[in-house]
Amino acid sequence: MKASGNQVRQGPPLSSVLSKIVKSWIPIIIAGIVVYIIYHLTIYTFNVSPRLAYLRNYEYLIRLSLVLIIGSVLILTTGREITKALYPYDPHTATVLKFTLQFLIALAVIVFVTASIVQYSPAAAALSGTVIGLVLGLAFQQTLNDIISGFVLLVSKPFKPGERITFLTWRYGLLRAMYPTEGTPNGFTGTIIDMGLMYTTIVLDNGEVAKVPNSVLKDSMIISKSDAKYHAVRVRLDLPVKISVSEFENALRELLIDDGVKDVKVLAEETWQQLETYQVAVVAYGDSRMSMEELKSLVLKRAIEVRSKLSQQRSN
């Protein structure tokens, strides 16, 4: 249930969630068993059509295909049930539970498939084991890396669902800035909403949904925005030489402090060939609840407002 005010939202008991998940598995498993029984009766018992007799030679492939289909449906159903029943109340527990159950289902399917192949042809399995292992290792290297990375992220907990982060990685493009000393790192900022076997889903600040491979996040630098007490922005603008840095700084600080900004510093930066203006950099430290874009826009608007006011006073 949802609580009002400052009370914590109380979710359903974990046992209830697990019971609901198991109940969702039952019709899927029964459907698979029914399909196999119908196949077996059609081919072996009633021999409905002699044309289908050749399917007996591929029974193990049909059985494996059926297990793979059932396993895939179980994985999807498990994720959907956990997201619906538990995620709104406890995102972290929901993520861990979903990842664990989906991994166990996938592992059970892999073990069943491997055992079936060995049982069907032990000699072939032994002779081709090295080749098959090499091929599968190369083919699924990245997949296994993502799954293992997911476990590492769950155990180490560099972030949790619902947390706003920036991750920095060399794998994606570097964003260049106009000023080399103020280069923007190749980081992406957004809110974690889900973590699966292979991908972590992040809603970026621009509203787009990104599915990032777990291995990329494991190798990335993670900056927590939710835990930060404040963040800083830097804007530049030109000032008339008749306005001093200290005067501009004091007037700007008075306005921004009223807006909730913690502190403001104004630094003289550059002088131009024309002697009427010079450039300053405004560094503002704002509350972390305010986004970087909002803080930068606020600082720039106030700075222009102060510049216009002081320039008008000098003109008068």
Number of C-alpha atoms within 10 A of each C-alpha: 9 11 9 8 6 6 8 11 13 13 15 13 11 14 9 11 18 17 12 15 20 13 11 15 17 12 11 16 16 12 12 17 15 12 12 15 12 12 16 15 12 15 20 12 10 9 13 12 9 8 9 12 14 10 13 13 9 11 14 16 15 15 16 18 13 16 20 17 14 20 21 16 15 23 21 11 17 24 20 13 18 21 18 13 20 22 19 14 18 17 21 20 16 25 22 17 18 25 23 16 18 21 17 13 17 18 13 14 19 15 11 15 19 14 13 16 15 15 12 12 10 13 11 11 17 12 10 12 13 11 12 13 11 12 12 11 13 11 11 12 11 14 17 15 16 24 20 17 22 25 18 15 18 18 10 10 10 15 18 20 20 17 16 21 23 18 19 20 19 13 10 11 10 14 10 12 11 8 8 8 7 10 12 13 15 16 19 16 19 22 22 21 19 22 26 21 23 20 20 21 19 25 18 17 14 8 10 9 15 15 14 15 22 26 22 20 20 21 14 16 15 18 17 15 19 15 11 11 11 15 17 17 16 17 15 16 15 18 23 14 13 13 15 12 15 12 12 17 17 14 16 22 23 13 16 20 14 9 14 13 21 16 14 21 16 20 14 15 13 11 15 10 7 7 9 12 17 19 17 19 16 22 18 23 21 26 16 16 13 14 14 15 11 11 24 21 14 15 27 17 12 18 24 15 14 20 20 13 13 20 15 10 9 10 8 6
